[in-house]
Amino acid sequence: MVPALAPGAAVIVVGAGIVGIASALQLRLAGFDVTLLDRGEPAMETSYGNAGAFAISDVIPLAEPGVLRKVPGWMLDPLGPLALRWRYLPTLAPWLLRFLAASRPRRVAELTQALAALLGRVNDDYAALIAHAGLGHLWRRHGNLTLYRSREEFDAVAPDWEAKRRHGVQWQALDREALVEEEGIVGEEWRYAVKVPAWSHVDDPYVFSRGLFDAFIREGGRFVRDEALATMTEAGRVVGVETAGGGHLRADAAVIACGVWSDRFVKQHQYRVPLESERGYHVNLPKAGVALRHFIQCASESFVILPMANGGLRLAGTVELAHRDAPPDWRRAHILLDKARRIVGDFSTEDMTVWMGNRPSLPDTLPIIGPAPQPGLWFATGHGHLGLTLAATTGALLRDMLQGRPPALDMHPYRLSRF
């Protein structure tokens, strides 16, 4: 067990995305003296454009058994649900090899159990933060609908749903009649669905993230806008962070929570962490004029429809594996428009915007949460498409460990050294 920090000890959280913000707030509420550090405005990078879901049913890792035979299709179809830009294959190869290794059935079973342990506590961990921050009006607890064209299409993935049930995910199957009762505007093409009642979403992920940040400031937390260059070390222990602006911010512990940009600190301390960008796109339609009650997932097309305030929609999803600095392929955003119309009918594209973000992805789908071998250094990164979902839980686990309390679950699967 890592020695506890003294009450009121100074902690720097590097990265003001949703994971960093929620972690900083959890630590501040526990009595630590917390500084949040980021080169940009809070929640303006990857957290700005996520799909807004608390995806508590996503207990199965991306690397499922049989994934190897899908790789050629990823390389040949740049607009497919999961695309791999072949020109970046040489740099992505180490990550892909680990990804394939994670798809072995026994390993998938282990990873599913580890993901379920985290996701099973998401709603409870968020409930306290949301209540404290006064953000309950943004939290929509209506469940979600995963759509299928037929019962046969559902039957093909039914084993996955049964695995989810065994890991605590409650769901119910809906035929066409029941689907229409739940969400009457779903297009005729979709004949079957699964509803997960405990799934929830927020109206606007940026507004929500910023609301948690504002709560952190109200509680006496500090925000420094500067770029973190490296950690500072004395006598073998991390004692702070050096910034581009010439600052030397001292602390008793530094938590690295800057998503795909965490690789700077990984390299500084010569750790082996295969962190790559799982790039996601979205289309924002603030004046769509479509009133949806549920968060909608399209299983075969691997994209989602987020109902936003005042009839707005956000279309998001799909995965693109490429370098984080690769130019965006905006076709991957625009193709979502026609896909969405086949589900909810026509909508307005007035004031439409598109966006791309770099989700920090590890090949086994599990985040890194916990201490590094270097004393005083902690990591909270690699959450992939589950950053918003797991932010409050990540913060709660860090809080417990920094206080010297045994976390409520086994932290071994999320350790930095597993790579």
C-alpha positions in Angstrom: 0.0 0.0 0.0 1.3 3.5 -0.9 1.9 5.7 2.1 -0.9 8.1 2.7 -0.5 11.8 2.2 -1.0 14.0 5.2 -4.4 15.9 5.4 -4.1 19.1 3.5 -1.2 17.9 1.4 -0.6 19.6 -1.9 -1.5 17.8 -5.1 -1.1 18.9 -8.7 -3.5 17.4 -11.3 -2.0 17.8 -14.8 -4.8 18.0 -17.3 -8.2 19.8 -17.1 -10.2 17.4 -19.2 -13.1 15.6 -17.5 -10.9 13.0 -15.8 -8.6 15.7 -14.4 -11.5 17.9 -13.4 -13.4 15.2 -11.6 -10.3 13.9 -9.9 -9.3 17.4 -8.8 -12.8 17.9 -7.3 -12.8 14.6 -5.5 -9.4 15.3 -4.0 -10.4 18.8 -3.0 -13.5 17.6 -1.3 -11.3 15.2 0.6 -9.3 18.1 2.0 -6.2 18.1 -0.2 -4.7 21.4 -1.4 -5.3 20.9 -5.2 -3.9 22.8 -8.2 -5.3 21.9 -11.6 -2.9 22.6 -14.4 -3.5 22.8 -18.2 -2.2 24.7 -21.2 -5.7 25.5 -22.3 -9.1 26.3 -21.0 -10.8 23.6 -18.9 -12.7 20.9 -20.8 -11.8 22.4 -24.2 -9.8 19.4 -25.7 -11.1 15.9 -26.0 -13.7 16.4 -23.2 -15.4 19.1 -25.2 -16.8 16.9 -27.9 -17.6 13.5 -26.3 -20.9 11.8 -26.7 -22.1 12.7 -23.2 -22.9 9.1 -22.1 -22.3 7.4 -18.8 -21.8 4.1 -20.7 -22.2 1.7 -17.8 -22.9 -1.3 -20.1 -19.6 -1.1 -22.0 -18.0 -3.9 -20.0 -16.6 -5.8 -23.0 -13.2 -4.6 -24.2 -12.7 -3.3 -27.8 -10.4 -6.3 -28.5 -13.0 -9.0 -28.7 -12.2 -12.6 -29.8 -11.9 -12.9 -33.5 -10.8 -9.3 -34.0 -7.8 -10.3 -36.1 -9.9 -11.1 -39.1 -11.4 -7.6 -39.0 -8.1 -5.8 -39.3 -7.9 -5.9 -43.2 -11.4 -4.3 -43.4 -10.3 -1.5 -41.1 -7.5 -0.7 -43.5 -9.6 -0.9 -46.6 -12.6 1.1 -45.5 -11.7 4.6 -44.3 -15.4 5.3 -43.5 -16.1 2.1 -41.6 -17.1 1.9 -37.9 -13.4 1.3 -37.1 -10.8 2.5 -39.5 -7.0 2.2 -39.5 -5.0 4.6 -41.6 -2.6 2.3 -43.3 0.2 5.0 -43.6 0.4 5.1 -39.8 0.7 1.3 -39.5 4.4 1.3 -38.7 4.0 3.5 -35.7 0.7 1.8 -34.6 2.0 -1.8 -35.0 3.2 -2.2 -31.4 -0.2 -1.0 -30.1 -2.0 -3.3 -32.5 0.0 -6.3 -31.5 -0.9 -5.8 -27.9 -4.5 -5.2 -29.0 -4.6 -8.5 -30.7 -3.0 -10.2 -27.6 -5.8 -8.7 -25.5 -8.4 -10.4 -27.7 -7.6 -13.9 -26.4 -10.8 -15.4 -24.8 -9.2 -15.8 -21.4 -7.8 -12.3 -21.4 -11.2 -10.9 -22.6 -12.9 -12.5 -19.6 -10.4 -10.9 -17.3 -10.7 -7.5 -18.9 -14.5 -7.7 -18.8 -14.5 -8.4 -15.1 -12.1 -5.5 -14.5 -14.2 -3.1 -16.6 -17.4 -4.3 -14.9 -15.9 -3.5 -11.5 -15.3 0.1 -12.5 -18.5 0.6 -14.5 -20.7 -0.9 -11.7 -20.0 2.0 -9.4 -20.2 4.9 -11.9 -23.7 6.1 -11.1 -23.0 6.1 -7.3 -19.7 7.9 -7.7 -21.3 10.6 -10.0 -24.4 11.1 -7.9 -22.5 12.6 -5.1 -20.4 14.9 -7.3 -23.4 16.0 -9.4 -25.5 16.8 -6.3 -22.6 18.8 -4.8 -22.0 20.7 -8.0 -25.8 21.4 -8.5 -25.8 19.8 -12.0 -28.7 17.4 -11.6 -30.7 19.3 -14.2 -28.2 18.2 -16.9 -28.2 14.5 -15.9 -30.8 12.5 -17.9 -31.4 9.1 -16.4 -33.8 7.7 -19.1 -31.7 4.7 -20.2 -30.5 4.1 -23.7 -31.7 2.1 -26.7 -29.4 0.0 -28.8 -31.1 -0.6 -32.2 -31.1 -3.7 -34.4 -32.7 -4.2 -37.8 -34.1 -7.6 -36.9 -34.3 -10.2 -34.2 -31.6 -12.2 -36.2 -29.2 -9.2 -36.0 -29.7 -9.2 -32.3 -29.3 -12.9 -32.0 -25.9 -12.7 -33.5 -24.7 -10.6 -30.6 -26.9 -12.0 -27.9 -24.0 -13.8 -26.2 -22.4 -10.4 -25.6 -25.6 -9.2 -23.9 -25.8 -12.3 -21.8 -22.2 -11.7 -20.7 -23.1 -8.2 -19.8 -26.0 -9.5 -17.7 -23.6 -11.9 -15.9 -21.5 -8.9 -15.0 -24.4 -6.9 -13.5 -25.7 -5.0 -16.5 -29.5 -5.2 -16.4 -31.3 -4.9 -19.8 -34.5 -5.7 -21.5 -35.2 -6.7 -25.1 -37.8 -4.7 -27.1 -39.7 -5.8 -30.2 -40.9 -3.2 -32.7 -44.1 -2.4 -30.8 -42.3 -1.9 -27.5 -39.6 0.2 -29.2 -42.2 2.6 -30.7 -43.7 2.9 -27.2 -40.3 3.9 -25.8 -39.2 6.2 -28.7 -42.0 6.7 -31.2 -39.9 8.4 -34.0 -37.4 5.5 -34.6 -37.5 4.7 -38.3 -39.3 1.6 -39.7 -36.0 -0.1 -40.6 -35.3 -0.8 -36.9 -37.3 -3.7 -35.7 -35.6 -4.7 -32.4 -33.8 -3.0 -29.6 -32.2 -3.4 -26.2 -32.8 -1.0 -23.4 -30.4 -0.5 -20.5 -32.3 1.4 -17.9 -29.3 2.4 -15.8 -27.5 4.1 -18.7 -27.7 7.9 -18.6 -26.3 10.9 -20.3 -25.8 14.7 -19.9 -27.3 17.3 -22.1 -24.1 19.0 -23.0 -20.7 17.4 -22.0 -18.8 20.7 -22.1 -21.3 22.5 -19.9 -21.4 19.5 -17.5 -17.6 19.3 -17.3 -17.3 23.1 -16.8 -19.9 22.8 -14.1 -17.7 20.4 -12.2 -14.7 22.7 -12.7 -16.7 25.6 -11.3 -17.5 23.5 -8.2 -13.8 22.7 -7.8 -13.0 26.5 -7.8 -15.8 27.2 -5.4 -14.3 24.6 -3.0 -11.0 26.5 -3.0 -9.2 24.6 -5.8 -6.8 26.6 -7.9 -6.4 26.5 -11.7 -3.1 27.5 -13.4 -3.2 27.9 -17.2 0.3 26.8 -18.3 1.9 23.9 -20.1 3.4 21.2 -18.0 6.8 20.3 -19.4 8.1 17.7 -16.9 7.9 16.6 -13.3 10.5 17.8 -10.8 12.4 15.2 -8.8 14.4 15.4 -5.6 16.0 12.4 -3.8 14.2 10.1 -6.2 10.7 11.5 -5.4 8.5 13.7 -7.6 8.0 17.0 -5.9 6.2 19.1 -8.4 5.9 20.1 -12.1 7.9 22.4 -14.3 5.9 24.6 -16.7 6.6 26.3 -20.0 5.9 29.6 -18.4 8.9 29.2 -16.2 7.0 28.0 -13.2 8.1 25.4 -10.7 4.9 24.2 -9.0 5.8 22.2 -5.9 3.5 19.5 -4.5 3.5 16.4 -2.4 2.0 14.4 -5.4 1.5 14.9 -9.1 -1.4 13.2 -10.9 -1.0 12.9 -14.7 -4.5 13.1 -16.2 -3.8 14.7 -19.6 -5.2 12.0 -21.8 -3.1 11.1 -24.9 -0.7 13.9 -24.0 0.3 11.9 -20.9 3.0 10.3 -23.1 5.3 13.2 -22.2 5.6 12.0 -18.6 5.6 8.3 -19.6 8.7 9.0 -21.7 10.3 11.2 -19.1 10.2 8.4 -16.6 10.9 5.7 -19.2 7.8 3.7 -18.5 6.3 1.3 -21.1 2.8 2.5 -21.8 1.4 1.8 -25.3 -0.8 4.9 -25.4 -2.3 5.9 -28.7 -5.1 8.0 -30.1 -8.6 6.5 -30.6 -9.8 9.4 -32.7 -13.5 10.2 -32.5 -15.7 12.5 -34.6 -19.0 14.3 -34.0 -21.5 16.4 -35.7 -23.3 19.0 -33.6 -26.8 20.0 -34.6 -28.0 22.6 -32.2 -31.2 23.4 -34.1 -32.0 19.8 -35.3 -35.6 20.1 -34.1 -35.8 16.5 -32.9 -37.0 15.7 -29.4 -35.5 12.4 -28.3 -36.0 11.0 -24.9 -33.3 8.3 -25.0 -29.7 8.1 -25.9 -29.6 6.0 -29.0 -26.9 3.6 -30.2 -26.9 2.0 -33.6 -25.2 -1.4 -33.2 -24.3 -2.2 -36.8 -23.1 1.3 -37.6 -21.2 1.9 -34.4 -22.4 5.4 -33.8 -24.7 7.2 -31.3 -27.2 10.0 -31.2 -27.1 12.2 -28.1 -30.3 14.2 -27.4 -29.2 17.7 -26.4 -31.2 20.6 -24.9 -34.0 22.3 -26.9 -34.2 19.6 -29.6 -30.6 19.6 -30.5 -28.7 16.4 -31.5 -25.1 15.3 -31.4 -24.0 12.5 -33.7 -20.9 10.8 -32.6 -18.9 7.6 -32.5 -16.8 5.3 -34.7 -13.1 4.8 -34.1 -10.2 5.9 -36.2 -6.7 4.7 -35.4 -4.1 7.2 -36.5 -1.5 9.5 -35.1 -3.0 12.2 -32.9 -1.6 14.9 -35.2 -2.9 13.3 -38.4 -5.2 15.6 -40.4 -8.9 15.0 -39.7 -10.9 13.0 -42.3 -14.1 15.0 -42.1 -16.0 12.5 -44.2 -16.2 10.4 -41.0 -18.3 13.1 -39.5 -20.5 14.0 -42.4 -21.4 10.4 -43.1 -23.2 10.3 -39.8 -25.9 12.6 -41.1 -27.4 10.1 -43.5 -27.1 7.3 -41.0 -29.0 9.4 -38.4 -31.8 10.3 -40.8 -32.5 6.6 -41.2 -33.2 6.5 -37.5 -34.9 9.7 -36.5 -36.1 11.1 -39.8 -35.1 14.5 -41.3 -33.7 17.3 -39.2 -32.2 20.8 -39.6 -28.5 21.3 -40.1 -28.6 25.0 -39.4 -25.5 26.1 -37.4 -24.1 22.6 -37.8 -20.5 22.1 -36.7 -18.1 19.1 -36.9 -15.3 18.2 -34.5 -12.6 15.6 -33.9 -10.9 14.6 -30.7 -8.1 12.3 -29.5 -9.3 9.7 -27.0 -6.4 8.2 -25.1 -6.5 4.5 -25.8 -4.7 1.5 -24.3 -4.9 -1.8 -26.2 -6.7 -3.6 -23.4 -9.4 -0.9 -22.9 -8.6 -0.5 -19.2 -7.4 2.8 -17.9 -4.3 3.4 -15.8 -5.3 4.5 -12.3 -2.8 4.6 -9.5 0.8 5.2 -8.5 3.8 5.0 -10.6 7.0 3.3 -9.4 8.4 6.9 -8.9 7.2 8.0 -5.5 5.0 11.0 -5.6 3.8 10.3 -9.2 0.4 9.1 -10.1 -1.4 8.4 -13.4 -5.1 8.6 -14.4 -5.1 8.2 -18.1 -5.9 5.8 -21.0 -9.7 5.9 -20.6 -10.4 5.7 -24.3 -14.1 6.2 -25.1 -14.9 5.9 -21.3 -13.4 9.2 -20.1 -16.6 10.9 -19.1 -18.1 7.6 -17.9 -15.2 6.8 -15.5 -14.1 10.3 -14.4 -15.9 10.4 -11.1 -14.9 6.9 -10.3 -11.3 7.5 -11.2 -11.2 10.5 -8.9 -12.8 8.5 -6.0 -10.2 5.7 -6.4 -7.3 8.2 -6.4 -8.8 9.9 -3.4 -8.9 6.7 -1.4 -5.4 5.7 -2.4 -3.9 9.1 -1.6 -5.6 9.0 1.8 -4.1 5.6 2.5 -7.5 3.9 2.5 -7.9 0.5 0.6 -10.0 1.2 -2.4 -13.3 -0.7 -2.6 -12.0 -2.8 -5.6 -8.9 -4.6 -6.6 -6.6 -2.0 -8.3 -4.2 -4.5 -9.8 -5.8 -4.6 -13.3 -5.4 -0.9 -13.7 -1.7 -0.6 -12.6 0.8 1.2 -14.8 3.3 -1.7 -14.7 1.0 -4.2 -16.5 2.7 -3.2 -19.8 
